[in-house]
Amino acid sequence: ENIHRSIEDMGQRAEQMIRVALDAFAARDPDRAHTLVELDELIDRANRNATEDVLSLGDSPQEREYGLRMLVVSRCVERIGDHAVDIGEQVVYLVTGEFREFSDASHPV
């Protein structure tokens, strides 16, 4: 199913983001931390696509419940990406002494 594939892809991206965030922290590398913004956009886009996948499911009560549960899972994985971005923001603060939120999809323009 599309929703399973979407969530698996999101999980792989979230795992990559955690690695990048921790590597940026270990190296005290603000430039690496800033790369998290682009990665986060990919997860956010996949999360939005998951909604479309769920809407394409059938109308039976079982399919609706399944879809809602998959949206919760998708949202939880998306939050992992947001937490990685938060770590990146803290890395920049650690190095520069200045706190600024990264501009990303979780902060609508």
Secondary structure, DSSP 8 states (H G I E B T S, - for coil): -HHHHHHHHHHHHHHHHHHHHHHHHHHT-HHHHHTHHHHHHHHHHHHHHHHHHHHTS-SSHHHHHHHHHHHHHHHHHHHHHHHHHHHHHHHHHHHHS-------TTS--
